[in-house]
């Protein structure tokens, strides 16, 4: 028979006390998460939009669409957000210039093209546009930078990577080795071209390469037009590999060494008035904000327009 020592606390009471404290801590965390969710949903993350120079961030992989609201992520450069900011700056008579603050490996060809078109519209409306490449401005992100009046880079910035990639993983050999078959049911001989579960036929490879070449030619031609260079000169620089910022200044893909502050000084000289800049910001999604709270508590080189993400649907062309 067990006899408890006088003055000692029974083991079961210690367990109950531990569970009680753990429950309080867990309830507090749940309450914090719920509060944070509703605070973001109701109040968002407001910021001032007053000044004569608008800074538009182009950060992360470039994708079609928007940031996805409260539950979205701010880690992508979404075409709707960026074109919306540029268009807003164009409609604001107080804004005389736009600085594109770029740190992106590139991404979707269509998303990149839409942003390029928005930048060109801003220039047509009389806005000065300076592209500033920080750590990375490759491929589709470089395409966007090329549409500005001038490009500033850091000496060690990753630039260029002008090319198109449609490569993908082919699992057909793995399936055969493991006695798994691909049952092909299509209407249209090329409907499943690029499926990761079968090898490309010569006809499929030719067709896909033709589309990639068309995107590539469009990309090179637009960069040449934007930079006032010949198609052949840009073509020579468009093997898909990268250039450091210092190299891009020498070969004509960029204009000067500099950063956002340098761009503001340059604009002050051009505008003849003091620069008062403001930055557009993407409202943080719920999980972004939660990660920030928890942190307080406790772009492969040249991926860009030449990057590819594998999926069950096969080939995904990236810019």
N, C-alpha and C positions, 0 to 999 in steps of 0.2 A: 504494500500500500504506500503510495506516494504522499509525503507530508510536506506541504509548503512551508518554507521558512518564514518566520514572523517578519513582517515588513516588506517581503518581496512581492512583486507584481505578478499575478498569474499569467502564464504564457498566452492564454486565449485573449486576455485583455490587451496585451501588447499587439496581437494581431489585429484586433478590432480597432485599436488606436491608429495603427499603420494604415489600415484600409480607410479610415475616416479622413486622415490627412491626405492620402492619395486621391480620394474622391474630391476633396476641396480643391486640390491643385488641378485635377482634370476638369472640374466644372469651371474653374477660372479660365483655363485655356480655351474651352469651348465658348464661354461668354465673350472672351476677347476676339475670337474668330468671327462670331456672329456680329459683334459690334463693328468690327473692321469692315465686314461685308456691307452692312447697311450704311456705314459712313461713306464708303466709296460710291455706293449706288446712288445715294441721295445728294452728296455734296461734290463728288468727283475730286479732281485735282486742278483747281483753277490757277491761272497764271496771267500776268499782265501782257497785253498786246499793244503797247504804246511805244512809239519810236519811229525813226525814219529808215532803219535797216532791219530787215527780217532775217533771222537765222533759221534755216530749214534743215533739220537733221535727216541724213540718209544713212541709217545705221542698221547693220544686220543684213541678213539675206533678203534680197528684193523679191517680194511676192505680190501676187494679185490680191485685191480686196482691201479690207480694213483691219483694224486691230482687234475686232471682235468683242468690244464692249467690256463689261465689268470682269468677265472671266477670261478675257483675251490676254495675250502676251505682248509685251513691248519689245521683244527681242528680234522682231522682223521689221524690215523697211517695207511697209505696205503701200501699194500704189495709190489707193484711195486717200489715205492720210496725207501723203506727200503732195499729190496733185491738189488736194483740198487746201493745204497750207499755202502752196504757191499761188493758187487762184485767189485766195483770200488776200494775200499780200498785193496782188495785182489790182484788186478792187479797192484797196486802201490808198487813198490819195496821199496820205502822209508818208507812205513807204516809197522811198526813192531807189532802193537797191535790195537785193537778196543775196545772202551768202549760203551756199550749199555746203553744209558741214558733213563731209562724206567719210564714212568708215565702214566699208561694205565690200564683200568679195563678189558681188553681183547676184544673179539669180534668174528669174523668169524673163525671157525675151520680151513678152508682151507688156509686162509690168514696167520694165526698163524703158521701153518705147513710149509708153504713156507718160512717164515722168519727163522724158526728153521732150516730148511735144509740149508739155506744160511749161517747161523752161523756155522753149522757143517762143511760146505765146507771151511769156513775161517780158522777154527781150523786145518782142514786136510792140508791146505796150509801152516801151520806153524805160523799163526797169533795168538798171545795171545788175548783172548777175556774175558772181564770182564763185567758182568751185574750189573748195579747199579739201584736199585729200590728206587725211591724217595718217593712221597706220596703214589702211588698205583702201584702195579705190581701183579695183580690178574688174575687168570684163564689163558686165552690164553697168556696174557702178562707174567705171571709167567712161563708158558711153554717155552716161548722164553728165559727168564732169565736162566732157568734150563739148556739150551743148551750151556751156557758159561762155561769157565774154573772155574770161581769163581763168587759168588753172594755177593754183598754188599748191605746192607739195612740200613735204619734209624730205630731206636728203635721203632718208631711209624708207620712205613710203613705198608700199607695194602698188605698182600701177600696171597698166597695159593688160596683158592676158587676153588680147583680142582674138577670139576664136569661139567655136561652138562645139559642144560635146553632147553626144547622144548615146554614149556607151552604157551598158547595163550588164548585170550578172546573168549568165546562162546556166541554168540548173539541169539542163537536159541530160548531161552525162551522169550527174548524181542520181537522177530519177532512174536511168537505165541500170546503174550499178545496184540500186536498191529495189529493183523489180517493181517500179512504179511507172505507170503508163500515163501519157497525156492523151485524153480523148478529145479529138479535134472536132468541134461542131461549129461551123461558121457559114454565113451567107456572104459571099464575096471572098475571093481568093486571098486578099491581103488584109482581111479584117484582124487577124491575130498576128500580124507582122510585128516582131519585137517582143513576143511573149517570152518570158524567161524560162518557159517549160519546153521550148523547142528551139532547134537551131534555125538560124536565118537561112532562107533559100537565097541563091544568087539574085533572083528577081527582087526579093524583099530588101536585101542589102543595098542594091542599086537604088531602089525607090527612096529608102530612108536617107541614103547619102545625098541624093539629089535635094531633098528638103533641107538637110543640114547645110549644104553648099549655098542654097538660096538665102537662108538666114545669115550665113557668114558674109556673103556678098553685100547684103543690105547693111549689115553692121559696119563693115569696112567702108562702104561708100558714104554712110552718114557721118562716120568719124572724120573721113577726109573732107567732107563738106563743112562740118563744124569747125575743124581746125585749119581750114583754108590750105589744105595739102592735096597733092595729087593722089588719085586712087592707088597708083603703083607704089608711091612712097609709103603710104599707110600699109599697103599689102605686104611690103617687105618687113614691116614691123609686126605683122599679124600672124605669127606662127603659134600663138596660144600661150607663149611663155611670158614671164613677167619682166618688168624693168623696175629698178630702184628709182626713187624720185629724182636723184641727181642725174641718172641716165635719161629719164624722160624729158628733162629740161634740155639736154643736149640734142636728143633726137627729134624734138618738136612736139612731143605728146603733152608737154606741160610748159608753162611759161616762166615761173619763178619759184624760188624756195621761199616758203612762208607758211603761216598758219592763220587762224581766225583773226587774231589780233592784227597781223600784217594786212589782212584783207580790210579790216576796219580803217586802218591808217590809209590804205590806198583809196578807199572810198571817200574818206574825208577830203583827200586831195582832189578827187574827181568831182565831188558834189560841192566843195567849197564851203561846207558848213560842218559843225561838230556832229559826229556820229552818235546817235542814241539807238543802240540795238536792243532787240528783244528776240527771244527764242521760242519758237513753237515747240510744244511738248506733247507727247502722246500720253493720254490718261493711262495710268498703270492699271493693269488688270488685277483681279482679286488675288491671284496666286503670286503675281509680282510683288504686290504690297505686303502680302503675308510673308513672303520670303525676306523682304526688307525688315519687317518687324522681328522675325526670328533671328536674323543676322545681328540685329541690335541687341538681341538677347544673347546671345551666345557667339578659220574661215580658211582651213588649209590654204597655203599660199596659192593665189591665182585661181581659186575655185570658181568664183564668179560666173561669167557668161559661158565659161567652159566647164561648168560643174554638172554633175548628174546625180539624181537621187533614184535609187532602185525602188521599184514597187511591184506589186503583183500584176499591174497592168503593163509592165515591160518598160519600153524606152520612154524617158522623160527628157526632152531637150531643154537645156538650161542656157541662160546667157548671163 
